Amino acid sequence: MREQQIGVPPMHYFASWRMQVATEKLRNISASLAQVAEMVGYGSEAAFSHAFKKAFGTAPATWRRLRQPGYVEARPTTAPSSHVV
């Protein structure tokens, strides 16, 4: 009956909630990935990283780096060569 109340199976809701807590931790504290994994209930950094990448399409370290204030993505300094051999 609980699935009818929240619209998804309880384990899916719990997994989604854990990832939302993880993003909050990654964004707002300087804990290591292993510490964040432990905070949100994962037994290892590897298991956390796998679940995070499945949920968001990117590794948690990459996700964190891309959201740092002032982050500017590196761009090539020269245009790619267009000559044909």
N, CA, C and O of each residue as an XYZ file, in Angstrom:
340
protein
N       0.798     -1.202      0.000
C       0.000      0.000      0.000
C       0.844      1.271      0.000
O       0.407      2.297     -0.521
N       2.028      1.221      0.568
C       2.861      2.416      0.625
C       3.251      2.899     -0.775
O       3.400      4.101     -0.997
N       3.416      1.970     -1.716
C       3.765      2.366     -3.082
C       2.694      3.282     -3.662
O       3.006      4.210     -4.409
N       1.451      3.029     -3.324
C       0.371      3.874     -3.810
C       0.461      5.271     -3.218
O       0.034      6.235     -3.853
N       1.004      5.400     -2.021
C       1.096      6.695     -1.365
C       2.197      7.571     -1.961
O       2.024      8.784     -2.073
N       3.329      6.970     -2.344
C       4.443      7.773     -2.860
C       4.647      7.608     -4.366
O       5.415      8.362     -4.963
N       3.985      6.649     -4.986
C       4.029      6.507     -6.433
C       5.157      5.651     -6.978
O       5.181      5.372     -8.177
N       6.081      5.230     -6.152
C       7.178      4.356     -6.581
C       7.422      3.319     -5.486
O       7.056      3.533     -4.330
N       8.042      2.197     -5.854
C       8.364      1.210     -4.815
C       9.278      1.828     -3.752
O      10.105      2.681     -4.070
N       9.136      1.412     -2.517
C       9.921      1.991     -1.421
C      11.432      1.977     -1.656
O      12.106      2.955     -1.335
N      11.969      0.912     -2.199
C      13.414      0.851     -2.417
C      13.866      1.858     -3.477
O      14.964      2.405     -3.370
N      13.047      2.111     -4.490
C      13.389      3.132     -5.488
C      13.375      4.518     -4.857
O      14.243      5.349     -5.124
N      12.378      4.747     -4.020
C      12.301      6.032     -3.316
C      13.529      6.217     -2.429
O      14.139      7.286     -2.419
N      13.887      5.176     -1.688
C      15.027      5.244     -0.784
C      16.320      5.497     -1.551
O      17.137      6.318     -1.135
N      16.512      4.795     -2.673
C      17.725      4.981     -3.483
C      17.799      6.410     -4.012
O      18.866      7.023     -4.001
N      16.679      6.935     -4.471
C      16.637      8.304     -4.982
C      16.931      9.305     -3.862
O      17.682     10.261     -4.055
N      16.344      9.081     -2.714
C      16.578      9.958     -1.564
C      18.051      9.949     -1.172
O      18.625     11.001     -0.888
N      18.671      8.756     -1.156
C      20.096      8.658     -0.812
C      20.948      9.453     -1.794
O      21.900     10.122     -1.389
N      20.616      9.387     -3.074
C      21.396     10.136     -4.067
C      21.200     11.637     -3.888
O      22.143     12.403     -4.088
N      20.008     12.073     -3.519
C      19.783     13.498     -3.277
C      20.576     13.974     -2.068
O      21.136     15.071     -2.085
N      20.629     13.161     -1.021
C      21.443     13.499      0.147
C      22.914     13.546     -0.254
O      23.649     14.436      0.174
N      23.342     12.589     -1.073
C      24.739     12.547     -1.523
C      25.103     13.808     -2.305
O      26.176     14.374     -2.095
N      24.227     14.252     -3.200
C      24.537     15.473     -3.961
C      24.642     16.678     -3.037
O      25.477     17.558     -3.250
N      23.803     16.719     -2.022
C      23.869     17.808     -1.042
C      25.217     17.795     -0.317
O      25.842     18.840     -0.135
N      25.657     16.608      0.091
C      26.946     16.473      0.774
C      28.096     16.846     -0.161
O      29.007     17.576      0.229
N      28.053     16.342     -1.395
C      29.126     16.638     -2.354
C      29.217     18.134     -2.645
O      30.310     18.669     -2.833
N      28.085     18.795     -2.681
C      28.037     20.222     -2.999
C      28.487     21.093     -1.828
O      29.117     22.131     -2.035
N      28.170     20.679     -0.600
C      28.302     21.595      0.532
C      29.376     21.284      1.566
O      29.669     22.127      2.414
N      29.963     20.106      1.518
C      31.015     19.800      2.485
C      32.237     19.261      1.750
O      32.133     18.803      0.612
N      33.383     19.317      2.397
C      34.618     18.902      1.742
C      35.032     17.480      2.123
O      36.215     17.145      2.054
N      34.087     16.653      2.518
C      34.381     15.271      2.868
C      34.845     14.500      1.633
O      34.474     14.831      0.507
N      35.651     13.481      1.857
C      36.102     12.627      0.758
C      34.914     11.825      0.215
O      33.866     11.738      0.855
N      35.093     11.247     -0.967
C      34.027     10.417     -1.534
C      33.728      9.229     -0.626
O      32.569      8.842     -0.472
N      34.759      8.651     -0.029
C      34.547      7.523      0.882
C      33.708      7.957      2.080
O      32.839      7.210      2.532
N      33.960      9.151      2.594
C      33.180      9.656      3.730
C      31.736      9.919      3.324
O      30.815      9.597      4.075
N      31.528     10.496      2.152
C      30.163     10.737      1.676
C      29.456      9.404      1.476
O      28.291      9.257      1.847
N      30.154      8.431      0.891
C      29.568      7.102      0.690
C      29.083      6.525      2.017
O      27.978      5.991      2.102
N      29.908      6.633      3.041
C      29.538      6.126      4.359
C      28.351      6.904      4.937
O      27.451      6.314      5.535
N      28.354      8.221      4.758
C      27.275      9.061      5.294
C      25.909      8.682      4.722
O      24.891      8.776      5.409
N      25.897      8.255      3.459
C      24.622      7.934      2.820
C      24.351      6.433      2.776
O      23.412      5.985      2.117
N      25.173      5.661      3.478
C      24.850      4.258      3.685
C      25.462      3.244      2.744
O      24.986      2.111      2.672
N      26.498      3.617      2.023
C      27.167      2.653      1.150
C      28.347      2.033      1.880
O      29.028      2.700      2.659
N      28.586      0.744      1.622
C      29.656      0.020      2.288
C      31.025      0.290      1.714
O      32.039     -0.015      2.341
N      31.061      0.869      0.511
C      32.350      1.178     -0.093
C      32.213      2.361     -1.040
O      31.129      2.669     -1.535
N      33.342      3.009     -1.275
C      33.363      4.117     -2.229
C      33.020      3.612     -3.625
O      32.338      4.298     -4.387
N      33.495      2.408     -3.963
C      33.233      1.841     -5.295
C      31.732      1.618     -5.515
O      31.204      1.943     -6.578
N      31.060      1.072     -4.524
C      29.612      0.839     -4.647
C      28.866      2.166     -4.785
O      27.940      2.288     -5.586
N      29.277      3.148     -4.000
C      28.671      4.480     -4.085
C      28.895      5.083     -5.467
O      27.958      5.584     -6.089
N      30.126      5.036     -5.942
C      30.450      5.617     -7.251
C      29.647      4.953     -8.362
O      29.160      5.632     -9.266
N      29.509      3.646     -8.300
C      28.731      2.921     -9.308
C      27.263      3.362     -9.287
O      26.681      3.649    -10.334
N      26.675      3.413     -8.100
C      25.272      3.823     -7.976
C      25.084      5.276     -8.414
O      24.098      5.603     -9.073
N      26.025      6.145     -8.051
C      25.936      7.558     -8.405
C      25.998      7.722     -9.921
O      25.208      8.463    -10.506
N      26.940      7.027    -10.549
C      27.078      7.133    -12.007
C      25.834      6.600    -12.708
O      25.415      7.146    -13.728
N      25.246      5.546    -12.172
C      24.010      5.009    -12.742
C      22.877      6.033    -12.634
O      22.071      6.172    -13.554
N      22.821      6.738    -11.525
C      21.747      7.708    -11.291
C      21.940      9.003    -12.075
O      20.968      9.567    -12.578
N      23.190      9.489    -12.187
C      23.433     10.816    -12.745
C      24.240     10.828    -14.046
O      24.387     11.877    -14.674
N      24.759      9.674    -14.451
C      25.494      9.611    -15.709
C      26.923     10.100    -15.631
O      27.590     10.215    -16.659
N      27.405     10.388    -14.443
C      28.773     10.851    -14.259
C      29.273     10.404    -12.890
O      28.485     10.170    -11.974
N      30.561     10.291    -12.768
C      31.147      9.894    -11.487
C      30.955     11.011    -10.457
O      30.896     12.184    -10.824
N      30.859     10.659     -9.183
C      30.642     11.698     -8.168
C      31.775     12.721     -8.095
O      31.516     13.896     -7.831
N      33.013     12.311     -8.321
C      34.129     13.270     -8.292
C      33.989     14.280     -9.427
O      34.237     15.471     -9.241
N      33.595     13.802    -10.594
C      33.389     14.692    -11.745
C      32.211     15.617    -11.486
O      32.285     16.816    -11.755
N      31.129     15.061    -10.966
C      29.937     15.855    -10.660
C      30.297     16.982     -9.702
O      29.889     18.127     -9.898
N      31.062     16.653     -8.666
C      31.466     17.655     -7.672
C      32.332     18.731     -8.315
O      32.095     19.920     -8.104
N      33.328     18.332     -9.094
C      34.244     19.291     -9.715
C      33.505     20.247    -10.652
O      33.797     21.443    -10.666
N      32.566     19.740    -11.423
C      31.826     20.578    -12.371
C      30.918     21.592    -11.685
O      30.489     22.562    -12.309
N      30.628     21.377    -10.424
C      29.735     22.288     -9.696
C      30.466     23.192     -8.721
O      29.833     23.889     -7.929
N      31.776     23.189     -8.767
C      32.539     24.086     -7.900
C      32.400     25.519     -8.399
O      32.399     25.757     -9.607
N      32.284     26.469     -7.485
C      32.209     27.872     -7.899
C      33.443     28.249     -8.707
O      34.565     27.921     -8.324
N      33.237     28.928     -9.806
C      34.344     29.400    -10.618
C      34.935     28.365    -11.553
O      35.919     28.646    -12.238
N      34.343     27.140    -11.598
C      34.883     26.114    -12.486
C      34.705     26.544    -13.936
O      33.615     26.937    -14.354
N      35.781     26.463    -14.687
C      35.731     26.753    -16.119
C      36.301     25.540    -16.828
O      37.425     25.118    -16.552
N      35.522     24.981    -17.743
C      35.973     23.804    -18.471
C      37.147     24.155    -19.368
O      37.122     25.170    -20.065
N      38.173     23.320    -19.352
C      39.337     23.539    -20.213
C      38.923     23.384    -21.672
O      38.165     22.483    -22.030
N      39.425     24.264    -22.483
C      39.126     24.213    -23.927
C      40.447     24.164    -24.682
O      41.457     24.682    -24.204
N      40.446     23.541    -25.865
C      41.680     23.503    -26.656
C      42.143     24.919    -26.996
O      41.326     25.807    -27.238
N      43.454     25.120    -27.010
C      43.977     26.452    -27.307
C      44.113     26.698    -28.798
O      44.234     27.847    -29.222
N      44.095     25.652    -29.597
C      44.163     25.809    -31.048
C      43.016     25.072    -31.699
O      42.492     24.101    -31.153
N      42.638     25.537    -32.857
C      41.565     24.881    -33.593
C      42.096     23.575    -34.174
O      43.273     23.488    -34.525
N      41.244     22.563    -34.279
C      41.692     21.300    -34.868
C      42.084     21.494    -36.339
O      41.514     22.327    -37.043
N      43.034     20.735    -36.770
C      43.502     20.811    -38.156
C      42.398     20.338    -39.086
O      41.719     19.350    -38.806
N      42.222     21.049    -40.194
C      41.156     20.687    -41.131
C      41.719     20.209    -42.472
O      40.957     19.999    -43.416
N      43.022     20.036    -42.570
C      43.559     19.600    -43.857
C      43.372     18.101    -44.008
O      43.404     17.363    -43.023
N      43.177     17.650    -45.246
C      42.955     16.243    -45.543
C      44.217     15.675    -46.135
O      44.844     16.293    -46.995
N      44.589     14.500    -45.676
C      45.811     13.862    -46.185
C      45.454     12.869    -47.241
O      46.336     12.219    -47.801
